[in-house]
Amino acid sequence: MSDIIIELTERVRNDYKALPKPVQEKFKKQIRFLAENSRHPSLHIHRIRGSSGYWEFYIDDAYRCVFRREGNTYYLIAAGPHKLIDEFARK
């Protein structure tokens, strides 16, 4: 059993609702992978270049999720097209 805790911010909840239905399904799958094994290869987790503490994982080739991590808790902050990363690269 995993000791990972996933917290969804209000923004990521709203972003999720705006995603196309097929991407919503992929996002839910990726969150399950994150909860079970944060090193799952399909997540491609890495720090956002130029940021201080923001990370991303792949939802699919075109969509990303931005998060912060504190210990074993992952705070999912935003989800959307890859260009979303630019917003967090300067923070």
PDB file of N, CA, C and O in Angstrom:
ATOM      1  N   MET A   1       0.836  -1.189   0.000  1.00  0.00           N
ATOM      2  CA  MET A   1       0.000   0.000   0.000  1.00  0.00           C
ATOM      3  C   MET A   1       0.874   1.243   0.000  1.00  0.00           C
ATOM      4  O   MET A   1       1.886   1.308   0.697  1.00  0.00           O
ATOM      5  N   SER A   2       0.472   2.216  -0.784  1.00  0.00           N
ATOM      6  CA  SER A   2       1.237   3.440  -0.942  1.00  0.00           C
ATOM      7  C   SER A   2       0.939   4.409   0.196  1.00  0.00           C
ATOM      8  O   SER A   2      -0.175   4.449   0.719  1.00  0.00           O
ATOM      9  N   ASP A   3       1.941   5.183   0.567  1.00  0.00           N
ATOM     10  CA  ASP A   3       1.728   6.208   1.588  1.00  0.00           C
ATOM     11  C   ASP A   3       1.647   7.595   0.956  1.00  0.00           C
ATOM     12  O   ASP A   3       1.790   8.601   1.651  1.00  0.00           O
ATOM     13  N   ILE A   4       1.418   7.657  -0.360  1.00  0.00           N
ATOM     14  CA  ILE A   4       1.316   8.925  -1.070  1.00  0.00           C
ATOM     15  C   ILE A   4      -0.075   9.517  -0.872  1.00  0.00           C
ATOM     16  O   ILE A   4      -1.085   8.821  -0.980  1.00  0.00           O
ATOM     17  N   ILE A   5      -0.105  10.816  -0.580  1.00  0.00           N
ATOM     18  CA  ILE A   5      -1.351  11.557  -0.424  1.00  0.00           C
ATOM     19  C   ILE A   5      -1.454  12.535  -1.588  1.00  0.00           C
ATOM     20  O   ILE A   5      -0.499  13.252  -1.888  1.00  0.00           O
ATOM     21  N   ILE A   6      -2.602  12.564  -2.238  1.00  0.00           N
ATOM     22  CA  ILE A   6      -2.810  13.479  -3.364  1.00  0.00           C
ATOM     23  C   ILE A   6      -3.913  14.464  -2.993  1.00  0.00           C
ATOM     24  O   ILE A   6      -5.035  14.073  -2.670  1.00  0.00           O
ATOM     25  N   GLU A   7      -3.570  15.744  -3.046  1.00  0.00           N
ATOM     26  CA  GLU A   7      -4.517  16.821  -2.746  1.00  0.00           C
ATOM     27  C   GLU A   7      -4.794  17.575  -4.043  1.00  0.00           C
ATOM     28  O   GLU A   7      -3.867  17.939  -4.767  1.00  0.00           O
ATOM     29  N   LEU A   8      -6.062  17.805  -4.330  1.00  0.00           N
ATOM     30  CA  LEU A   8      -6.458  18.534  -5.532  1.00  0.00           C
ATOM     31  C   LEU A   8      -6.857  19.956  -5.161  1.00  0.00           C
ATOM     32  O   LEU A   8      -7.730  20.164  -4.319  1.00  0.00           O
ATOM     33  N   THR A   9      -6.216  20.928  -5.791  1.00  0.00           N
ATOM     34  CA  THR A   9      -6.585  22.326  -5.547  1.00  0.00           C
ATOM     35  C   THR A   9      -7.869  22.650  -6.301  1.00  0.00           C
ATOM     36  O   THR A   9      -8.288  21.909  -7.190  1.00  0.00           O
ATOM     37  N   GLU A  10      -8.478  23.756  -5.935  1.00  0.00           N
ATOM     38  CA  GLU A  10      -9.691  24.212  -6.629  1.00  0.00           C
ATOM     39  C   GLU A  10      -9.392  24.442  -8.112  1.00  0.00           C
ATOM     40  O   GLU A  10     -10.203  24.108  -8.976  1.00  0.00           O
ATOM     41  N   ARG A  11      -8.228  25.009  -8.395  1.00  0.00           N
ATOM     42  CA  ARG A  11      -7.888  25.267  -9.796  1.00  0.00           C
ATOM     43  C   ARG A  11      -7.816  23.982 -10.599  1.00  0.00           C
ATOM     44  O   ARG A  11      -8.378  23.910 -11.692  1.00  0.00           O
ATOM     45  N   VAL A  12      -7.135  22.963 -10.081  1.00  0.00           N
ATOM     46  CA  VAL A  12      -7.000  21.729 -10.859  1.00  0.00           C
ATOM     47  C   VAL A  12      -8.363  21.061 -11.039  1.00  0.00           C
ATOM     48  O   VAL A  12      -8.610  20.424 -12.063  1.00  0.00           O
ATOM     49  N   ARG A  13      -9.235  21.200 -10.068  1.00  0.00           N
ATOM     50  CA  ARG A  13     -10.594  20.658 -10.216  1.00  0.00           C
ATOM     51  C   ARG A  13     -11.327  21.366 -11.363  1.00  0.00           C
ATOM     52  O   ARG A  13     -12.005  20.721 -12.163  1.00  0.00           O
ATOM     53  N   ASN A  14     -11.186  22.683 -11.437  1.00  0.00           N
ATOM     54  CA  ASN A  14     -11.809  23.440 -12.526  1.00  0.00           C
ATOM     55  C   ASN A  14     -11.153  23.139 -13.866  1.00  0.00           C
ATOM     56  O   ASN A  14     -11.830  23.009 -14.886  1.00  0.00           O
ATOM     57  N   ASP A  15      -9.824  23.031 -13.853  1.00  0.00           N
ATOM     58  CA  ASP A  15      -9.106  22.684 -15.086  1.00  0.00           C
ATOM     59  C   ASP A  15      -9.577  21.328 -15.607  1.00  0.00           C
ATOM     60  O   ASP A  15      -9.776  21.152 -16.809  1.00  0.00           O
ATOM     61  N   TYR A  16      -9.752  20.377 -14.698  1.00  0.00           N
ATOM     62  CA  TYR A  16     -10.201  19.032 -15.075  1.00  0.00           C
ATOM     63  C   TYR A  16     -11.534  19.102 -15.827  1.00  0.00           C
ATOM     64  O   TYR A  16     -11.710  18.438 -16.848  1.00  0.00           O
ATOM     65  N   LYS A  17     -12.455  19.895 -15.326  1.00  0.00           N
ATOM     66  CA  LYS A  17     -13.781  20.015 -15.955  1.00  0.00           C
ATOM     67  C   LYS A  17     -13.686  20.570 -17.376  1.00  0.00           C
ATOM     68  O   LYS A  17     -14.530  20.266 -18.219  1.00  0.00           O
ATOM     69  N   ALA A  18     -12.663  21.379 -17.643  1.00  0.00           N
ATOM     70  CA  ALA A  18     -12.500  21.989 -18.964  1.00  0.00           C
ATOM     71  C   ALA A  18     -11.764  21.078 -19.952  1.00  0.00           C
ATOM     72  O   ALA A  18     -11.738  21.365 -21.149  1.00  0.00           O
ATOM     73  N   LEU A  19     -11.171  19.995 -19.471  1.00  0.00           N
ATOM     74  CA  LEU A  19     -10.446  19.089 -20.362  1.00  0.00           C
ATOM     75  C   LEU A  19     -11.421  18.296 -21.227  1.00  0.00           C
ATOM     76  O   LEU A  19     -12.539  18.012 -20.798  1.00  0.00           O
ATOM     77  N   PRO A  20     -11.008  17.937 -22.440  1.00  0.00           N
ATOM     78  CA  PRO A  20     -11.839  17.043 -23.244  1.00  0.00           C
ATOM     79  C   PRO A  20     -12.040  15.710 -22.503  1.00  0.00           C
ATOM     80  O   PRO A  20     -11.157  15.262 -21.772  1.00  0.00           O
ATOM     81  N   LYS A  21     -13.190  15.096 -22.696  1.00  0.00           N
ATOM     82  CA  LYS A  21     -13.523  13.850 -21.973  1.00  0.00           C
ATOM     83  C   LYS A  21     -12.433  12.785 -22.075  1.00  0.00           C
ATOM     84  O   LYS A  21     -12.099  12.175 -21.060  1.00  0.00           O
ATOM     85  N   PRO A  22     -11.860  12.534 -23.264  1.00  0.00           N
ATOM     86  CA  PRO A  22     -10.799  11.514 -23.321  1.00  0.00           C
ATOM     87  C   PRO A  22      -9.582  11.877 -22.463  1.00  0.00           C
ATOM     88  O   PRO A  22      -8.943  11.000 -21.881  1.00  0.00           O
ATOM     89  N   VAL A  23      -9.270  13.160 -22.390  1.00  0.00           N
ATOM     90  CA  VAL A  23      -8.128  13.608 -21.577  1.00  0.00           C
ATOM     91  C   VAL A  23      -8.481  13.493 -20.095  1.00  0.00           C
ATOM     92  O   VAL A  23      -7.611  13.174 -19.284  1.00  0.00           O
ATOM     93  N   GLN A  24      -9.723  13.742 -19.728  1.00  0.00           N
ATOM     94  CA  GLN A  24     -10.149  13.547 -18.339  1.00  0.00           C
ATOM     95  C   GLN A  24      -9.896  12.104 -17.905  1.00  0.00           C
ATOM     96  O   GLN A  24      -9.407  11.865 -16.801  1.00  0.00           O
ATOM     97  N   GLU A  25     -10.223  11.151 -18.760  1.00  0.00           N
ATOM     98  CA  GLU A  25     -10.008   9.732 -18.434  1.00  0.00           C
ATOM     99  C   GLU A  25      -8.519   9.435 -18.270  1.00  0.00           C
ATOM    100  O   GLU A  25      -8.127   8.715 -17.352  1.00  0.00           O
ATOM    101  N   LYS A  26      -7.699   9.982 -19.150  1.00  0.00           N
ATOM    102  CA  LYS A  26      -6.244   9.791 -19.044  1.00  0.00           C
ATOM    103  C   LYS A  26      -5.714  10.413 -17.759  1.00  0.00           C
ATOM    104  O   LYS A  26      -4.840   9.847 -17.102  1.00  0.00           O
ATOM    105  N   PHE A  27      -6.247  11.586 -17.401  1.00  0.00           N
ATOM    106  CA  PHE A  27      -5.813  12.270 -16.183  1.00  0.00           C
ATOM    107  C   PHE A  27      -6.109  11.408 -14.958  1.00  0.00           C
ATOM    108  O   PHE A  27      -5.258  11.258 -14.081  1.00  0.00           O
ATOM    109  N   LYS A  28      -7.300  10.847 -14.897  1.00  0.00           N
ATOM    110  CA  LYS A  28      -7.644   9.977 -13.759  1.00  0.00           C
ATOM    111  C   LYS A  28      -6.699   8.782 -13.688  1.00  0.00           C
ATOM    112  O   LYS A  28      -6.283   8.380 -12.602  1.00  0.00           O
ATOM    113  N   LYS A  29      -6.359   8.214 -14.850  1.00  0.00           N
ATOM    114  CA  LYS A  29      -5.437   7.076 -14.881  1.00  0.00           C
ATOM    115  C   LYS A  29      -4.059   7.482 -14.363  1.00  0.00           C
ATOM    116  O   LYS A  29      -3.439   6.750 -13.592  1.00  0.00           O
ATOM    117  N   GLN A  30      -3.582   8.660 -14.793  1.00  0.00           N
ATOM    118  CA  GLN A  30      -2.266   9.120 -14.362  1.00  0.00           C
ATOM    119  C   GLN A  30      -2.244   9.407 -12.860  1.00  0.00           C
ATOM    120  O   GLN A  30      -1.230   9.171 -12.202  1.00  0.00           O
ATOM    121  N   ILE A  31      -3.339   9.910 -12.319  1.00  0.00           N
ATOM    122  CA  ILE A  31      -3.410  10.132 -10.874  1.00  0.00           C
ATOM    123  C   ILE A  31      -3.333   8.800 -10.130  1.00  0.00           C
ATOM    124  O   ILE A  31      -2.685   8.713  -9.087  1.00  0.00           O
ATOM    125  N   ARG A  32      -3.982   7.769 -10.653  1.00  0.00           N
ATOM    126  CA  ARG A  32      -3.870   6.436 -10.033  1.00  0.00           C
ATOM    127  C   ARG A  32      -2.427   5.954 -10.055  1.00  0.00           C
ATOM    128  O   ARG A  32      -1.929   5.418  -9.065  1.00  0.00           O
ATOM    129  N   PHE A  33      -1.751   6.149 -11.199  1.00  0.00           N
ATOM    130  CA  PHE A  33      -0.339   5.767 -11.280  1.00  0.00           C
ATOM    131  C   PHE A  33       0.475   6.538 -10.252  1.00  0.00           C
ATOM    132  O   PHE A  33       1.317   5.957  -9.568  1.00  0.00           O
ATOM    133  N   LEU A  34       0.236   7.842 -10.135  1.00  0.00           N
ATOM    134  CA  LEU A  34       0.960   8.669  -9.177  1.00  0.00           C
ATOM    135  C   LEU A  34       0.759   8.150  -7.757  1.00  0.00           C
ATOM    136  O   LEU A  34       1.710   8.080  -6.980  1.00  0.00           O
ATOM    137  N   ALA A  35      -0.462   7.791  -7.422  1.00  0.00           N
ATOM    138  CA  ALA A  35      -0.765   7.300  -6.073  1.00  0.00           C
ATOM    139  C   ALA A  35      -0.095   5.954  -5.801  1.00  0.00           C
ATOM    140  O   ALA A  35       0.310   5.675  -4.673  1.00  0.00           O
ATOM    141  N   GLU A  36       0.020   5.130  -6.828  1.00  0.00           N
ATOM    142  CA  GLU A  36       0.583   3.784  -6.647  1.00  0.00           C
ATOM    143  C   GLU A  36       2.096   3.760  -6.769  1.00  0.00           C
ATOM    144  O   GLU A  36       2.769   3.018  -6.054  1.00  0.00           O
ATOM    145  N   ASN A  37       2.637   4.578  -7.684  1.00  0.00           N
ATOM    146  CA  ASN A  37       4.072   4.539  -7.952  1.00  0.00           C
ATOM    147  C   ASN A  37       4.474   5.830  -8.658  1.00  0.00           C
ATOM    148  O   ASN A  37       4.312   5.951  -9.872  1.00  0.00           O
ATOM    149  N   SER A  38       4.994   6.785  -7.910  1.00  0.00           N
ATOM    150  CA  SER A  38       5.340   8.090  -8.489  1.00  0.00           C
ATOM    151  C   SER A  38       6.455   7.996  -9.528  1.00  0.00           C
ATOM    152  O   SER A  38       6.737   8.968 -10.228  1.00  0.00           O
ATOM    153  N   ARG A  39       7.082   6.840  -9.627  1.00  0.00           N
ATOM    154  CA  ARG A  39       8.135   6.648 -10.637  1.00  0.00           C
ATOM    155  C   ARG A  39       7.628   5.888 -11.862  1.00  0.00           C
ATOM    156  O   ARG A  39       8.418   5.403 -12.673  1.00  0.00           O
ATOM    157  N   HIS A  40       6.318   5.791 -11.987  1.00  0.00           N
ATOM    158  CA  HIS A  40       5.756   5.092 -13.142  1.00  0.00           C
ATOM    159  C   HIS A  40       6.259   5.782 -14.411  1.00  0.00           C
ATOM    160  O   HIS A  40       6.205   7.008 -14.514  1.00  0.00           O
ATOM    161  N   PRO A  41       6.750   4.996 -15.381  1.00  0.00           N
ATOM    162  CA  PRO A  41       7.367   5.611 -16.567  1.00  0.00           C
ATOM    163  C   PRO A  41       6.437   6.502 -17.388  1.00  0.00           C
ATOM    164  O   PRO A  41       6.917   7.439 -18.025  1.00  0.00           O
ATOM    165  N   SER A  42       5.145   6.251 -17.400  1.00  0.00           N
ATOM    166  CA  SER A  42       4.261   7.076 -18.231  1.00  0.00           C
ATOM    167  C   SER A  42       4.052   8.474 -17.649  1.00  0.00           C
ATOM    168  O   SER A  42       3.562   9.360 -18.349  1.00  0.00           O
ATOM    169  N   LEU A  43       4.412   8.688 -16.392  1.00  0.00           N
ATOM    170  CA  LEU A  43       4.248  10.002 -15.774  1.00  0.00           C
ATOM    171  C   LEU A  43       5.299  11.011 -16.247  1.00  0.00           C
ATOM    172  O   LEU A  43       5.009  12.202 -16.360  1.00  0.00           O
ATOM    173  N   HIS A  44       6.508  10.542 -16.520  1.00  0.00           N
ATOM    174  CA  HIS A  44       7.599  11.432 -16.955  1.00  0.00           C
ATOM    175  C   HIS A  44       7.752  12.616 -15.996  1.00  0.00           C
ATOM    176  O   HIS A  44       7.897  13.754 -16.443  1.00  0.00           O
ATOM    177  N   ILE A  45       7.723  12.367 -14.710  1.00  0.00           N
ATOM    178  CA  ILE A  45       7.820  13.449 -13.715  1.00  0.00           C
ATOM    179  C   ILE A  45       9.170  14.148 -13.805  1.00  0.00           C
ATOM    180  O   ILE A  45      10.218  13.504 -13.855  1.00  0.00           O
ATOM    181  N   HIS A  46       9.126  15.463 -13.825  1.00  0.00           N
ATOM    182  CA  HIS A  46      10.351  16.252 -13.759  1.00  0.00           C
ATOM    183  C   HIS A  46      10.037  17.675 -13.299  1.00  0.00           C
ATOM    184  O   HIS A  46       8.920  18.172 -13.439  1.00  0.00           O
ATOM    185  N   ARG A  47      11.074  18.306 -12.746  1.00  0.00           N
ATOM    186  CA  ARG A  47      10.947  19.698 -12.283  1.00  0.00           C
ATOM    187  C   ARG A  47      10.776  20.605 -13.492  1.00  0.00           C
ATOM    188  O   ARG A  47      11.382  20.386 -14.541  1.00  0.00           O
ATOM    189  N   ILE A  48       9.945  21.622 -13.332  1.00  0.00           N
ATOM    190  CA  ILE A  48       9.753  22.594 -14.402  1.00  0.00           C
ATOM    191  C   ILE A  48      10.965  23.516 -14.429  1.00  0.00           C
ATOM    192  O   ILE A  48      11.291  24.159 -13.431  1.00  0.00           O
ATOM    193  N   ARG A  49      11.611  23.572 -15.550  1.00  0.00           N
ATOM    194  CA  ARG A  49      12.818  24.381 -15.699  1.00  0.00           C
ATOM    195  C   ARG A  49      12.515  25.843 -15.409  1.00  0.00           C
ATOM    196  O   ARG A  49      11.551  26.400 -15.934  1.00  0.00           O
ATOM    197  N   GLY A  50      13.332  26.456 -14.579  1.00  0.00           N
ATOM    198  CA  GLY A  50      13.165  27.861 -14.248  1.00  0.00           C
ATOM    199  C   GLY A  50      12.242  28.116 -13.067  1.00  0.00           C
ATOM    200  O   GLY A  50      12.057  29.263 -12.661  1.00  0.00           O
ATOM    201  N   SER A  51      11.664  27.064 -12.514  1.00  0.00           N
ATOM    202  CA  SER A  51      10.741  27.251 -11.388  1.00  0.00           C
ATOM    203  C   SER A  51      11.444  26.934 -10.082  1.00  0.00           C
ATOM    204  O   SER A  51      12.522  26.340 -10.066  1.00  0.00           O
ATOM    205  N   SER A  52      10.823  27.334  -8.999  1.00  0.00           N
ATOM    206  CA  SER A  52      11.354  26.971  -7.697  1.00  0.00           C
ATOM    207  C   SER A  52      10.316  26.094  -6.999  1.00  0.00           C
ATOM    208  O   SER A  52       9.466  26.580  -6.254  1.00  0.00           O
ATOM    209  N   GLY A  53      10.406  24.820  -7.252  1.00  0.00           N
ATOM    210  CA  GLY A  53       9.551  23.876  -6.546  1.00  0.00           C
ATOM    211  C   GLY A  53       8.348  23.352  -7.299  1.00  0.00           C
ATOM    212  O   GLY A  53       7.584  22.564  -6.743  1.00  0.00           O
ATOM    213  N   TYR A  54       8.148  23.756  -8.539  1.00  0.00           N
ATOM    214  CA  TYR A  54       7.038  23.219  -9.310  1.00  0.00           C
ATOM    215  C   TYR A  54       7.527  22.050 -10.164  1.00  0.00           C
ATOM    216  O   TYR A  54       8.622  22.077 -10.726  1.00  0.00           O
ATOM    217  N   TRP A  55       6.695  21.044 -10.241  1.00  0.00           N
ATOM    218  CA  TRP A  55       6.984  19.838 -11.014  1.00  0.00           C
ATOM    219  C   TRP A  55       5.834  19.606 -11.979  1.00  0.00           C
ATOM    220  O   TRP A  55       4.765  20.202 -11.841  1.00  0.00           O
ATOM    221  N   GLU A  56       6.059  18.739 -12.952  1.00  0.00           N
ATOM    222  CA  GLU A  56       4.994  18.380 -13.875  1.00  0.00           C
ATOM    223  C   GLU A  56       4.990  16.886 -14.114  1.00  0.00           C
ATOM    224  O   GLU A  56       6.014  16.216 -13.985  1.00  0.00           O
ATOM    225  N   PHE A  57       3.813  16.372 -14.466  1.00  0.00           N
ATOM    226  CA  PHE A  57       3.745  15.023 -15.011  1.00  0.00           C
ATOM    227  C   PHE A  57       2.872  15.052 -16.250  1.00  0.00           C
ATOM    228  O   PHE A  57       2.013  15.919 -16.413  1.00  0.00           O
ATOM    229  N   TYR A  58       3.114  14.080 -17.118  1.00  0.00           N
ATOM    230  CA  TYR A  58       2.376  13.993 -18.374  1.00  0.00           C
ATOM    231  C   TYR A  58       0.997  13.407 -18.121  1.00  0.00           C
ATOM    232  O   TYR A  58       0.856  12.402 -17.425  1.00  0.00           O
ATOM    233  N   ILE A  59      -0.009  14.035 -18.686  1.00  0.00           N
ATOM    234  CA  ILE A  59      -1.328  13.412 -18.793  1.00  0.00           C
ATOM    235  C   ILE A  59      -1.326  12.603 -20.086  1.00  0.00           C
ATOM    236  O   ILE A  59      -1.763  11.452 -20.110  1.00  0.00           O
ATOM    237  N   ASP A  60      -0.834  13.212 -21.151  1.00  0.00           N
ATOM    238  CA  ASP A  60      -0.546  12.537 -22.412  1.00  0.00           C
ATOM    239  C   ASP A  60       0.481  13.391 -23.143  1.00  0.00           C
ATOM    240  O   ASP A  60       1.107  14.254 -22.528  1.00  0.00           O
ATOM    241  N   ASP A  61       0.667  13.171 -24.432  1.00  0.00           N
ATOM    242  CA  ASP A  61       1.694  13.914 -25.162  1.00  0.00           C
ATOM    243  C   ASP A  61       1.439  15.418 -25.195  1.00  0.00           C
ATOM    244  O   ASP A  61       2.385  16.201 -25.281  1.00  0.00           O
ATOM    245  N   ALA A  62       0.184  15.828 -25.129  1.00  0.00           N
ATOM    246  CA  ALA A  62      -0.145  17.245 -25.280  1.00  0.00           C
ATOM    247  C   ALA A  62      -0.574  17.938 -23.992  1.00  0.00           C
ATOM    248  O   ALA A  62      -0.610  19.167 -23.944  1.00  0.00           O
ATOM    249  N   TYR A  63      -0.900  17.182 -22.952  1.00  0.00           N
ATOM    250  CA  TYR A  63      -1.438  17.753 -21.711  1.00  0.00           C
ATOM    251  C   TYR A  63      -0.540  17.422 -20.526  1.00  0.00           C
ATOM    252  O   TYR A  63       0.078  16.360 -20.462  1.00  0.00           O
ATOM    253  N   ARG A  64      -0.487  18.383 -19.578  1.00  0.00           N
ATOM    254  CA  ARG A  64       0.368  18.247 -18.399  1.00  0.00           C
ATOM    255  C   ARG A  64      -0.408  18.572 -17.133  1.00  0.00           C
ATOM    256  O   ARG A  64      -1.462  19.207 -17.170  1.00  0.00           O
ATOM    257  N   CYS A  65       0.140  18.120 -16.016  1.00  0.00           N
ATOM    258  CA  CYS A  65      -0.356  18.498 -14.699  1.00  0.00           C
ATOM    259  C   CYS A  65       0.811  19.079 -13.921  1.00  0.00           C
ATOM    260  O   CYS A  65       1.889  18.486 -13.876  1.00  0.00           O
ATOM    261  N   VAL A  66       0.602  20.235 -13.309  1.00  0.00           N
ATOM    262  CA  VAL A  66       1.616  20.896 -12.493  1.00  0.00           C
ATOM    263  C   VAL A  66       1.305  20.598 -11.036  1.00  0.00           C
ATOM    264  O   VAL A  66       0.151  20.633 -10.611  1.00  0.00           O
ATOM    265  N   PHE A  67       2.366  20.303 -10.272  1.00  0.00           N
ATOM    266  CA  PHE A  67       2.172  19.999  -8.857  1.00  0.00           C
ATOM    267  C   PHE A  67       3.362  20.460  -8.043  1.00  0.00           C
ATOM    268  O   PHE A  67       4.427  20.773  -8.574  1.00  0.00           O
ATOM    269  N   ARG A  68       3.149  20.495  -6.734  1.00  0.00           N
ATOM    270  CA  ARG A  68       4.218  20.711  -5.753  1.00  0.00           C
ATOM    271  C   ARG A  68       4.211  19.499  -4.841  1.00  0.00           C
ATOM    272  O   ARG A  68       3.176  18.864  -4.641  1.00  0.00           O
ATOM    273  N   ARG A  69       5.350  19.190  -4.300  1.00  0.00           N
ATOM    274  CA  ARG A  69       5.443  18.043  -3.413  1.00  0.00           C
ATOM    275  C   ARG A  69       6.031  18.465  -2.082  1.00  0.00           C
ATOM    276  O   ARG A  69       7.037  19.171  -2.021  1.00  0.00           O
ATOM    277  N   GLU A  70       5.379  18.017  -1.013  1.00  0.00           N
ATOM    278  CA  GLU A  70       5.898  18.223   0.344  1.00  0.00           C
ATOM    279  C   GLU A  70       5.857  16.868   1.023  1.00  0.00           C
ATOM    280  O   GLU A  70       4.789  16.370   1.379  1.00  0.00           O
ATOM    281  N   GLY A  71       7.028  16.278   1.198  1.00  0.00           N
ATOM    282  CA  GLY A  71       7.081  14.939   1.766  1.00  0.00           C
ATOM    283  C   GLY A  71       6.360  13.958   0.866  1.00  0.00           C
ATOM    284  O   GLY A  71       6.667  13.856  -0.322  1.00  0.00           O
ATOM    285  N   ASN A  72       5.407  13.241   1.423  1.00  0.00           N
ATOM    286  CA  ASN A  72       4.668  12.256   0.627  1.00  0.00           C
ATOM    287  C   ASN A  72       3.333  12.814   0.115  1.00  0.00           C
ATOM    288  O   ASN A  72       2.490  12.057  -0.368  1.00  0.00           O
ATOM    289  N   THR A  73       3.139  14.131   0.219  1.00  0.00           N
ATOM    290  CA  THR A  73       1.911  14.749  -0.262  1.00  0.00           C
ATOM    291  C   THR A  73       2.176  15.490  -1.571  1.00  0.00           C
ATOM    292  O   THR A  73       3.094  16.305  -1.674  1.00  0.00           O
ATOM    293  N   TYR A  74       1.350  15.185  -2.560  1.00  0.00           N
ATOM    294  CA  TYR A  74       1.415  15.826  -3.869  1.00  0.00           C
ATOM    295  C   TYR A  74       0.216  16.758  -3.997  1.00  0.00           C
ATOM    296  O   TYR A  74      -0.931  16.315  -3.932  1.00  0.00           O
ATOM    297  N   TYR A  75       0.484  18.048  -4.180  1.00  0.00           N
ATOM    298  CA  TYR A  75      -0.563  19.046  -4.351  1.00  0.00           C
ATOM    299  C   TYR A  75      -0.700  19.325  -5.841  1.00  0.00           C
ATOM    300  O   TYR A  75       0.142  20.006  -6.426  1.00  0.00           O
ATOM    301  N   LEU A  76      -1.758  18.802  -6.458  1.00  0.00           N
ATOM    302  CA  LEU A  76      -1.979  19.023  -7.880  1.00  0.00           C
ATOM    303  C   LEU A  76      -2.568  20.411  -8.050  1.00  0.00           C
ATOM    304  O   LEU A  76      -3.626  20.719  -7.502  1.00  0.00           O
ATOM    305  N   ILE A  77      -1.875  21.248  -8.813  1.00  0.00           N
ATOM    306  CA  ILE A  77      -2.191  22.671  -8.889  1.00  0.00           C
ATOM    307  C   ILE A  77      -2.959  23.042 -10.150  1.00  0.00           C
ATOM    308  O   ILE A  77      -3.937  23.787 -10.083  1.00  0.00           O
ATOM    309  N   ALA A  78      -2.532  22.537 -11.282  1.00  0.00           N
ATOM    310  CA  ALA A  78      -3.147  22.936 -12.551  1.00  0.00           C
ATOM    311  C   ALA A  78      -2.987  21.816 -13.563  1.00  0.00           C
ATOM    312  O   ALA A  78      -2.065  21.005 -13.472  1.00  0.00           O
ATOM    313  N   ALA A  79      -3.903  21.781 -14.539  1.00  0.00           N
ATOM    314  CA  ALA A  79      -3.830  20.807 -15.623  1.00  0.00           C
ATOM    315  C   ALA A  79      -4.279  21.472 -16.909  1.00  0.00           C
ATOM    316  O   ALA A  79      -5.205  22.283 -16.910  1.00  0.00           O
ATOM    317  N   GLY A  80      -3.624  21.127 -17.993  1.00  0.00           N
ATOM    318  CA  GLY A  80      -4.016  21.693 -19.271  1.00  0.00           C
ATOM    319  C   GLY A  80      -3.000  21.400 -20.351  1.00  0.00           C
ATOM    320  O   GLY A  80      -2.104  20.576 -20.169  1.00  0.00           O
ATOM    321  N   PRO A  81      -3.142  22.084 -21.486  1.00  0.00           N
ATOM    322  CA  PRO A  81      -2.198  21.895 -22.588  1.00  0.00           C
ATOM    323  C   PRO A  81      -0.776  22.217 -22.145  1.00  0.00           C
ATOM    324  O   PRO A  81      -0.565  22.937 -21.169  1.00  0.00           O
ATOM    325  N   HIS A  82       0.185  21.682 -22.867  1.00  0.00           N
ATOM    326  CA  HIS A  82       1.591  21.826 -22.507  1.00  0.00           C
ATOM    327  C   HIS A  82       1.988  23.279 -22.249  1.00  0.00           C
ATOM    328  O   HIS A  82       2.842  23.529 -21.399  1.00  0.00           O
ATOM    329  N   LYS A  83       1.400  24.238 -22.953  1.00  0.00           N
ATOM    330  CA  LYS A  83       1.770  25.652 -22.761  1.00  0.00           C
ATOM    331  C   LYS A  83       1.518  26.127 -21.331  1.00  0.00           C
ATOM    332  O   LYS A  83       2.052  27.156 -20.918  1.00  0.00           O
ATOM    333  N   LEU A  84       0.720  25.396 -20.584  1.00  0.00           N
ATOM    334  CA  LEU A  84       0.478  25.694 -19.163  1.00  0.00           C
ATOM    335  C   LEU A  84       1.792  25.793 -18.384  1.00  0.00           C
ATOM    336  O   LEU A  84       1.901  26.567 -17.433  1.00  0.00           O
ATOM    337  N   ILE A  85       2.772  25.014 -18.791  1.00  0.00           N
ATOM    338  CA  ILE A  85       4.055  24.975 -18.088  1.00  0.00           C
ATOM    339  C   ILE A  85       4.724  26.344 -18.066  1.00  0.00           C
ATOM    340  O   ILE A  85       5.402  26.690 -17.099  1.00  0.00           O
ATOM    341  N   ASP A  86       4.534  27.130 -19.135  1.00  0.00           N
ATOM    342  CA  ASP A  86       5.150  28.458 -19.197  1.00  0.00           C
ATOM    343  C   ASP A  86       4.743  29.335 -18.013  1.00  0.00           C
ATOM    344  O   ASP A  86       5.548  30.127 -17.523  1.00  0.00           O
ATOM    345  N   GLU A  87       3.518  29.202 -17.560  1.00  0.00           N
ATOM    346  CA  GLU A  87       3.032  29.998 -16.426  1.00  0.00           C
ATOM    347  C   GLU A  87       3.831  29.723 -15.153  1.00  0.00           C
ATOM    348  O   GLU A  87       4.024  30.618 -14.330  1.00  0.00           O
ATOM    349  N   PHE A  88       4.294  28.486 -14.996  1.00  0.00           N
ATOM    350  CA  PHE A  88       4.984  28.100 -13.764  1.00  0.00           C
ATOM    351  C   PHE A  88       6.498  28.131 -13.891  1.00  0.00           C
ATOM    352  O   PHE A  88       7.203  27.993 -12.892  1.00  0.00           O
ATOM    353  N   ALA A  89       7.000  28.307 -15.081  1.00  0.00           N
ATOM    354  CA  ALA A  89       8.448  28.331 -15.292  1.00  0.00           C
ATOM    355  C   ALA A  89       9.093  29.574 -14.692  1.00  0.00           C
ATOM    356  O   ALA A  89      10.304  29.599 -14.468  1.00  0.00           O
ATOM    357  N   ARG A  90       8.308  30.586 -14.435  1.00  0.00           N
ATOM    358  CA  ARG A  90       8.855  31.847 -13.905  1.00  0.00           C
ATOM    359  C   ARG A  90       8.583  32.020 -12.429  1.00  0.00           C
ATOM    360  O   ARG A  90       8.911  33.062 -11.862  1.00  0.00           O
ATOM    361  N   LYS A  91       7.990  31.023 -11.791  1.00  0.00           N
ATOM    362  CA  LYS A  91       7.627  31.154 -10.370  1.00  0.00           C
ATOM    363  C   LYS A  91       8.641  30.469  -9.491  1.00  0.00           C
ATOM    364  O   LYS A  91       8.501  30.475  -8.268  1.00  0.00           O
TER     365      LYS A  91
END
